Amino acid sequence: DIRSHLVFQLSRALDLFFKPLRRAAGLPEWEPIVCGKATGTLVDDLTRVHSPVVLLADRVREDADLADEVTGLIAAHSVAHLSHLAIRLRHRAVPFAVLEDPRRFSQLKDRLGQPVVLEVSPLGVTVSDRVDSGNNHRRIKPQATDSRLDKAVSPSSVDLSATPVLLPLAEVTIANAGAKAFSAKRLKELSDRKGSGFATPQAFVIPFGVMVKSLQADPAIYAAYQHQVSRLAGLEGRTLSRALVRLQEMIRHLPVPPELSETLQEVFGPNQRLVMRSSANDEDLNGPGTAGVYDSVANVPRQKRIDAIRQVWASVWNGVAAASRNRAGWAHEKAHMAVLIESMLNPTFSFVLHTANPMNHNPNELYMELAVGLGQVLAHPHFPGSPYRMIYNKRSGRTRKLAFGNLSQAMVPSARGGLTKQVVDYSRVVLSLDNDTRNHLARRLSAIGTAVEQAMGGPQDIEGAIEGERIYLVQTRAQHVDGRG
């Protein structure tokens, strides 16, 4: 029925004209996501890779762990520039581009197994056969354009002595709850300033020591847990995966202090839906790229709060996190997880800001992506379509619109808990209808982003939401510029 409908037939006919129209308009076939230059053998399968490669992927997952051998990535579908995957690759200086033209993508597959040079820049993307014999198979890292960012904090500098099961933000430090929770504290302090232009959701933090003390409450469980962790360093492949699953199962069935539920109900009330966010001791630092590696659980009802906390704790042992620590040379037994708990928002729009343009590293350009509903569609690349994309020039005050939103679905809170998908009707979305609204919002977000950037001492990667006329910031981390923080 769908295929026989006039609208479907018309859309198919327009597809035939799309490519010549793009050529006539001078629009590029490529979409650069992470700029840089890399060399390697072109492959579409990583199962037997032992040398540097440029990966050609029909589909990329948000939780994909691209090994060090992957020096460049080409995807066949659109990906948000500020998705967690893109941020991790940008942190590692892995050039990343999208090629949605099936014919051109198929032509690249004809070159599988050949050495290539992938060059990604704001001006375009090239895949060349010319490989300099002196620079074969390596990632070429550009120089950072901003040196004001904070230095990395050692993940071993962890305070496990915090006695309350739940800390107010005022008592949070990086040592007792991690950089993500500490940034929430900083955002709360900034939001309290007169004229800040934004608010933050109500928040409390379960510090690092609570998970450890929950394990220690049963000596047999704690001994088994320590033994399993001590074996991880020498494990690989399926053996490592099975060991990680066992650790996760231990934590998912872990008894927690009974006062935790009582304290949560006391500070949030019985009916407030919550978001449980990871705040690991190696997260949001200038160490390995960990954006999106650990779990966060949204729209948690009262009866599922403890299970959601356990899920966040257990994510310290997921495969991507373990691989990230191996890559950074960090001991697994030094991994700790705190939980940042925030009241749940139900936004009209969610957004991600980079206060320095990630494409050309211009500190005077703020780059923003927005989507209808919750921000999961921005963070994860498996949602088809593109978000609203705009660049605001901090000097001229001009807004440049790069793309209108066309993500077919939004993520919204479900009445039963968790999230559900909802079809978006863009004929009713104000950002698609009114240019003045887009410009006004871009000015507001730029003013907020610039103020946070100045307060934090360098370019920021900021996540937030819009409820009615109110703008909330939920997270900020140092923006990694050209593979360095």
N, C-alpha and C positions, 0 to 999 in steps of 0.2 A: 504493500500500500504506500509506504514511504517513497519507494523508488519510482512509482508511477505518478507521483504527485507533480504538478507543474512547478512548484517551488524547487523540488529536488532536481528536476531536469534543467531548470534555469541555472541553478548553482553549478551543475556539471558543465553547462555550456560556458559559463563565466570562467571556470577553471581553465578552459582551453585558451582563453584570452589573457590569463593572468601573467604568464611568463613573457609574452611579447609586450604587454603593458609595462611590466617591470623594466624590461630593456629600454622601451621608449622613454620611460620616465627617468632612466639613469639610476634606478635603484639596484643596490648590490644583491647578488644571489646569496652571498654569505652574510652571517650575522656574527660579528666578533663578540665573545663573552669575556675571555681573559687574554690580554695581549701578551705577546712575547714571541720567541723563536725557539724551535726545538728540532732535533733530528732524531731519526730512528726508523726502524723497519715498519712499514704499514701493515697492520694486522686487524682482524675483526674478532679474534678469539684469544683470551688470555690464559687458557688452560695449560699451555706448554711454553710459556714465555720465560726466557732466562736472560734476555738482553734488552736494551732500550728499544721501545716501540712507540709509534704514534697509533693510537687506537681509533678505529672507525666503528662507531656504535650505532646500530639501528635504534636502540633504546637504552637510556642510562637511568639508573635508579639513584634516589637520594642517598640511600645507605651503601652505595657502591664504594668499596675500598680499593682505590686504584693504587697498585703497588708502585714502588719507586721506579720500576722499569718503564712505566708509562710516562713518557716525556711530553706528550701532547694528546689532545682529544678532539675528535670531530663527531658530532651527533647529528642524527637525521631529523630531529624534532626540536621545536622551540623550547628554550629553558630560560627562566627568569635570571637576569644578570646578577641579582642579589640573592639567589637561592643559596642554601647552605652548601650544596655541592660546588657551586661557582666560587663561593667564598673560600672553601677549603683548597680548591685548585689555584685560586689567586694567591692564597697564602704560600702554596708550594711552588708558585711561579710555573705552573703547567699551562701552556697555551691551550685555549679552548674556543672552538668555533662551531656554529650550527650551519648546516647546509640542508635546507628543506626541499631542494629540487631533486626529485627522485632520479631523473636522468643523469644529472651530474654526480649524484651520490653513487649511482651504479657504475659510472665511469671510473670513479675512484676505486671501487672494489676490483676493477680489472687490474689494478696496480698492487694488489695485496702481495706481500712478500718482498717488495722492492724498498730500498732505502730512500727516504724522502726528507725534505726540509719543510716544516710547517711554520709559516710566518703569519701571525695574527696582529693586526694593528687597527686603529680606528678608521683607517682609510681603506681597508680591505684585507682579504685573506688569500694567501697563495700556498699551493702545495707543489713543490719543485722537486725534480729528480737530481738537481745539482747538489751534490754533497761534498763539502770541503773535506778532503781526506784527513786534515789535521784536527777537525772538530766533529768527527763522526759520532753519532749516537750520544748526544748529550743535550741537556736542557741549558739554554743560554739565559741567564738571569739578568734583567735590566737593573739599573741602579735605582735605589729608592730616592724619591723626590722630597721626602720630609723626614727629618731626623729628630722630631720633638717628642716622639712617642715614648711611653714608659718602657723601662727594661723589663725583661721577663722575671717573674717571681718563681723561685724554685718550688716544684711540687712537693718537695720533702718538708717544706716549712709549714707544717700543719699542727694546729692546736686541737688536741682531742679532749681537753679538760673541761670544756663548757658543760656545766651541770644542768641548766634548764633544758628541757626537751624542745622548747620553742623560744627563739630569740626575737625580740623586736628589732627592727632595722637599725635602730640607734646603737645596738650592741654588736652589730656585725662587723667583722674584720675579714680580710682576705685569708688570714691564718685559720680562723675558726669556721668559715663558711664559703670560701672561694671567691674568685673574682666576679662571677656573675651576680651573686648575692650582694657583694660589696658595691657593684655598679648600681644595683637597685636602690641601695642606701643613698648613694651620691645623687641619683635622679630624684629621690624624694626630697633631699635637701635643696636641690635646685628648683624643684617645683614649688617649694614653700616661699621662694623669693617673690617679692612683688613684681608683677608684670612678666612672670616667666612664660606665660602663654600655654602651659600644659599642666596636666595633673598626672598622678601615678596611682595605680590601684592599691588598695589596702594590702599589706604584705607582712609576713613573718617568715622565719627561717628555722629549719631543723639543722643544727650544726653537725659537723663531721662526727663528733664523738658519739652521737646517739646510735648510729648504725653499729659502731664498734662495740658499744656497751650492750646492745641487744644481742650481738653474737656471743659476747663473753658471759652473758647470763646463763648459758648452757655450756659447761666446759667441754662436753663431748662434741657438740656442734662446732664450737670454736676451734678445737683441735683438728677436726676434719677439714674445716675451712682453711686453716693455716697450712695444712699439709697440701691441700689442693692448689693453693696459691703458689706455694714454694716450688711446685713442679712445672708451672707454666713456662718458665724461661726456656726449657729444653724441648718444648712440644711444638709440633707443626701440623698443618693440614687438618685432617679429620680428628686426629688425636687431640689437638688443641681445641677444636670445636666442641668435642664431647666434654672436655674438662670445663670449658666455659659454661656449657649448659648445666653441668652439675652445680657449679658455683651459683648460677642464677636461680636454680631451683632451691638451693639452701636459703637464699635471701627471700624468695617469694613466700616461703613458709615460716619465716622467722617471727617468733613472738616479739612484739614491740612493747615498750613501757605503757602500762594502762593509762597513765596520766596524759599520754599524747592525745588520745581521742578527746579526753575531757578538756584539755587546754585548747584544742582546735575549736571545740564547740563553744567554749567560753569567749574566745576572741573573734570568731567569725559568725557564731550563731549556728543553729541547726539547719537552716534552709539555704545558706549562701553556697552557691556553686563555686568551686575553686579550680585553680590551675596549679599543678605540681610541676615545677621546673627543676631540671638538673642544675647543680652548681658544684662540679667536680674540682678538685685541686689542680688539675691540669687544663681546665676549661677557660676560654677567653683570656688566655695569657699569650705572650709572644713566643710560645713554644710550638708544638705541632698544631696543625689545623684541625680543631675539634668542633667547629660549628656544626650543629645538628647531629653530632655523633651519639650523644646520650639522649635518653628518653625524657619527654615532657608529656604530661597527661592533662588534657583540657576538659572542662565542664564536669568536674567530679562531684557527684552528690554525696551527702553525708555518709551513707552506708558503704561507700566505696573509697573513702579517704585513705584508710590504712593500706588497702590493696594498691592504691595508686602510689603511695609513698614507697612501698616495697618494690614496685615496678621501676621507679626512678633509681632506687638503690641498686637494683639488680643490673641496670644498664651499664654500670661500671665494668661489667664483664661481658659486654657484647663484643662480637668479633671485630668490628671496625675500631672500637676503642682499644682493644688489645693490640691490634695491628698498628694503631697510631703510637702507642707507647713503645712497641718494639722498634718502630721507625725512629723514634726520638731517643732511644736508648735509656728509657726510664724503667725502673724496677716495678713490676706489677704490685708487689706488696706495699708500695708507697701510694697506691691509688686509693683515694677516699672520695666519698660522695655526700654532699649536703643537699638539702631540698629547699628551694625558694618557693613559698606558697603565696599565691596572689588571688584576690577575688576575681571571679570570672567576668569578663566584659562581653557584651553582645554588640559588636560594632557594625556600623554601616559600611565602613572601609577599614582595611588594615594597610600598613605601609612599611617599607624599609627605606632608610636614607643612608647614603654614603656622602659624608660631608666634603670629600674630595672626589671628583669624578674618577671612577675606577677605570674608565676606558682610556683617558689621556692623562690621568694623574694631575689634572689641573685643580689646585687648591681653591680657586675662585669659582668653581662650578660645583653645585650640590646636585647629586643625581638621586632621583626618587622613583620608586615603583609602588603602585597602589593596586589593590584588588578589592572587589566587593566581598564583605563578610570577614571571616577570620583569616589570619596570615598564613595558615598552612599551605594555601595555594601558591603563595610567594616562596615559601621555604623549600618546597619539594618539587622536583622537576617532572613528576609523572602526571601532573594536571595539564591537559592539552590547552594550548592557547597562550596568549601574552597578557601581561598586566598593563595598566596605564604606566607610561614612562615619560618623565619630564626632567629637564635640566634647568636649574635656576642659576643665573649668573649673579653672584653676590655683589659685583661691582656695578653692573649696569641695571640690575633689577629686572631683567628680562627673562621670561619663561619660554623655553623651547620645548614644544610637544614632540616627542619621538614616536609614540604609539598610543592608540586607543585600546582600552581593555577589550579582549575578546575571549577570555577564559569562560567556557560554556557553563561552568558550575562554580558555585561558592560553597564554602564550608561554614555551617552555622551550628549553634548549640542545639542539641536534641533535648526534648522535654524529659526523656528517660535517662539522660546522662550521655556523655560522649558527644560526638559530632555527627552531623549528617550532611549530605550533599543537597544543594538546591539549585535548580536551573536559573540562570540570570537572564532577565529581560532588559537588554541594554537600552531599549526605547524609553525606559523609565529611570535610568541611572543618570543623575544630574551631571556627573563628570563627562558623560558623552554628549550632553545636550547644551551646556552653557560654558562658553569660553571664559567669561568673567569669573565664574565659580572656580574654574581650574586655575586661573591666574592668582586669584585671592588665596586659594589653598596653598599653592606653591610658595607664595610669599610668607604665609604663616609657618609652613614647615621649614622653610629656609631660615627664618629668624630663630626658630627653636633649635634647629640643628646647629647653626652657627654658635649660639650661646652655649650649647652642650660641648661643642668642639673646643671652645675657648676655655671652659671650666675644666675639661678633662686633659687639656694640654696637647691635643693633636687630633687628626682626623678620626671620625667615629663612624661605626656601623650601628645604626639605631633602628630598633623595631618599635612600632607603635600602632595605635588604633584610634578611630574617630567614632564617637557616639554623639549623634546630633551635631552640635556646634563645639563640643568639647574634644580636645586632643589629649590622648594619654600616651605616655612613653612607658614601655614595659621592660626594655632592655637596651643597654649600650655596651659596645666593646670597641677596643682599638681597631681602627680600620687598617688592614694590612696593605701596604703600598708596595707593589712589585716584589712580592714574596718576603717582605720584611715588615715587622710592626713598627 
